[in-house]
Structure formats: structure tokens, C-alpha cells
Amino acid sequence: MQTPAGVDVKYQCPHCGKGFDRPSSLRTHMNSHTGEKPYRCSHPGCGRQFGVLSNMYRHMRSAHEQGGNGQDDADYEGES
């Protein structure tokens, strides 16, 4: 398979043509098109949701670990 730029890839997004080496990367990318946010912060009273698992972990470290200020450092690409 080739992206619109002519690069060979194993897995390609049917919406935008972006290519990926792993199917899990394509699944994560698809969340950006569907708006699905399957990962929810488990901290009591938070419940913020994310489309990318690593963004949820970063949120939990910056907002909820001891010494955190309760605020995220970034907007994580518009996820809320």
C-alpha cells in the first residue's frame, strides 16, 4: 500500500491516507477521526477522557500525582 505521498506502508487510514507500520497505531489514529475517547482518568472526581492512552497517563502524572497542581500542562491536542 502507498500513502498519497508514495510511501510504502502496511496499514493506511481510509480517511486521510496516513500510513502506519502497526495496526495498533492505526486504531489509535482512527480515534482522531471518530472522536472516540476510550481512555478515562480513574482519579476520583475527574473522569477526563482521552483518545490516546499515553495522553491519559501524562494527564494523571501532571494533574493528580503528589505535588501536581491539579491542572494539566497542555491541552493534549484538543482532547478533554
CYANA upper distance limits for C-alpha pairs under 8 A (distance plus 0.5 A):
  1 MET  CA      8 ASP  CA      6.10
  1 MET  CA      9 VAL  CA      6.06
  1 MET  CA     10 LYS  CA      6.76
  1 MET  CA     11 TYR  CA      7.99
  1 MET  CA     12 GLN  CA      7.89
  2 GLN  CA      6 GLY  CA      5.69
  2 GLN  CA      7 VAL  CA      5.61
  2 GLN  CA      8 ASP  CA      4.94
  2 GLN  CA      9 VAL  CA      6.33
  2 GLN  CA     12 GLN  CA      8.39
  2 GLN  CA     19 GLY  CA      8.25
  3 THR  CA      7 VAL  CA      5.79
  3 THR  CA      8 ASP  CA      7.11
  3 THR  CA      9 VAL  CA      7.56
  3 THR  CA     12 GLN  CA      7.61
  3 THR  CA     17 GLY  CA      6.06
  3 THR  CA     18 LYS  CA      6.73
  3 THR  CA     19 GLY  CA      6.56
  4 PRO  CA     17 GLY  CA      6.88
  8 ASP  CA     19 GLY  CA      8.47
  9 VAL  CA     19 GLY  CA      5.94
  9 VAL  CA     20 PHE  CA      6.50
  9 VAL  CA     21 ASP  CA      6.68
 10 LYS  CA     19 GLY  CA      7.73
 10 LYS  CA     20 PHE  CA      6.87
 10 LYS  CA     21 ASP  CA      6.01
 10 LYS  CA     22 ARG  CA      7.83
 11 TYR  CA     19 GLY  CA      6.19
 11 TYR  CA     20 PHE  CA      5.58
 11 TYR  CA     21 ASP  CA      6.67
 11 TYR  CA     22 ARG  CA      7.23
 11 TYR  CA     23 PRO  CA      6.79
 11 TYR  CA     26 LEU  CA      7.27
 12 GLN  CA     17 GLY  CA      6.16
 12 GLN  CA     18 LYS  CA      6.19
 12 GLN  CA     19 GLY  CA      4.87
 12 GLN  CA     20 PHE  CA      6.64
 12 GLN  CA     26 LEU  CA      7.66
 13 CYS  CA     17 GLY  CA      5.30
 13 CYS  CA     18 LYS  CA      5.84
 13 CYS  CA     19 GLY  CA      6.86
 13 CYS  CA     26 LEU  CA      7.13
 13 CYS  CA     29 HIS  CA      8.48
 13 CYS  CA     30 MET  CA      7.82
 15 HIS  CA     33 HIS  CA      8.16
 19 GLY  CA     26 LEU  CA      8.27
 20 PHE  CA     25 SER  CA      6.83
 20 PHE  CA     26 LEU  CA      6.57
 21 ASP  CA     25 SER  CA      7.98
 22 ARG  CA     26 LEU  CA      7.24
 23 PRO  CA     27 ARG  CA      6.78
 24 SER  CA     28 THR  CA      6.77
 25 SER  CA     29 HIS  CA      6.63
 26 LEU  CA     30 MET  CA      6.60
 27 ARG  CA     31 ASN  CA      7.37
 28 THR  CA     32 SER  CA      8.09
 28 THR  CA     51 GLY  CA      7.56
 28 THR  CA     52 VAL  CA      6.84
 29 HIS  CA     33 HIS  CA      7.94
 30 MET  CA     34 THR  CA      6.82
 31 ASN  CA     35 GLY  CA      5.90
 31 ASN  CA     36 GLU  CA      5.52
 31 ASN  CA     37 LYS  CA      7.34
 31 ASN  CA     51 GLY  CA      6.18
 31 ASN  CA     52 VAL  CA      8.39
 32 SER  CA     36 GLU  CA      7.79
 32 SER  CA     51 GLY  CA      7.50
 35 GLY  CA     51 GLY  CA      7.90
 36 GLU  CA     51 GLY  CA      6.55
 37 LYS  CA     49 GLN  CA      6.06
 37 LYS  CA     50 PHE  CA      5.12
 37 LYS  CA     51 GLY  CA      4.50
 37 LYS  CA     52 VAL  CA      8.00
 38 PRO  CA     49 GLN  CA      7.37
 38 PRO  CA     50 PHE  CA      6.93
 38 PRO  CA     51 GLY  CA      6.48
 39 TYR  CA     49 GLN  CA      5.98
 39 TYR  CA     50 PHE  CA      5.57
 39 TYR  CA     51 GLY  CA      6.81
 39 TYR  CA     52 VAL  CA      7.64
 39 TYR  CA     53 LEU  CA      6.61
 39 TYR  CA     56 MET  CA      7.26
 40 ARG  CA     47 GLY  CA      6.19
 40 ARG  CA     48 ARG  CA      6.17
 40 ARG  CA     49 GLN  CA      4.79
 40 ARG  CA     50 PHE  CA      6.81
 40 ARG  CA     56 MET  CA      7.72
 41 CYS  CA     46 CYS  CA      6.95
 41 CYS  CA     47 GLY  CA      5.51
 41 CYS  CA     48 ARG  CA      5.87
 41 CYS  CA     49 GLN  CA      6.75
 41 CYS  CA     56 MET  CA      6.96
 41 CYS  CA     60 MET  CA      7.44
 42 SER  CA     46 CYS  CA      7.64
 42 SER  CA     47 GLY  CA      6.78
 43 HIS  CA     47 GLY  CA      7.43
 43 HIS  CA     60 MET  CA      8.21
 43 HIS  CA     64 HIS  CA      7.81
 48 ARG  CA     80 SER  CA      6.58
 49 GLN  CA     56 MET  CA      7.88
 49 GLN  CA     79 GLU  CA      7.94
 49 GLN  CA     80 SER  CA      6.52
 50 PHE  CA     55 ASN  CA      7.19
 50 PHE  CA     56 MET  CA      6.36
 50 PHE  CA     79 GLU  CA      6.49
 50 PHE  CA     80 SER  CA      7.21
 51 GLY  CA     55 ASN  CA      8.38
 51 GLY  CA     79 GLU  CA      7.76
 52 VAL  CA     56 MET  CA      7.26
 53 LEU  CA     57 TYR  CA      7.01
 54 SER  CA     58 ARG  CA      6.69
 55 ASN  CA     59 HIS  CA      6.62
 55 ASN  CA     76 TYR  CA      7.05
 56 MET  CA     60 MET  CA      6.72
 57 TYR  CA     61 ARG  CA      6.77
 58 ARG  CA     62 SER  CA      6.65
 59 HIS  CA     63 ALA  CA      6.17
 59 HIS  CA     64 HIS  CA      8.16
 59 HIS  CA     72 ASP  CA      6.52
 60 MET  CA     64 HIS  CA      5.70
 60 MET  CA     65 GLU  CA      7.19
 61 ARG  CA     65 GLU  CA      5.67
 61 ARG  CA     68 GLY  CA      8.00
 62 SER  CA     68 GLY  CA      6.02
 62 SER  CA     69 ASN  CA      8.06
 62 SER  CA     70 GLY  CA      7.93
 62 SER  CA     71 GLN  CA      7.63
 62 SER  CA     72 ASP  CA      6.36
 62 SER  CA     73 ASP  CA      7.39
 63 ALA  CA     68 GLY  CA      5.67
 63 ALA  CA     69 ASN  CA      6.55
 63 ALA  CA     70 GLY  CA      4.75
 63 ALA  CA     71 GLN  CA      5.55
 63 ALA  CA     72 ASP  CA      5.91
 64 HIS  CA     68 GLY  CA      6.17
 64 HIS  CA     69 ASN  CA      8.10
 64 HIS  CA     70 GLY  CA      6.44
 75 ASP  CA     79 GLU  CA      6.99
 75 ASP  CA     80 SER  CA      8.08
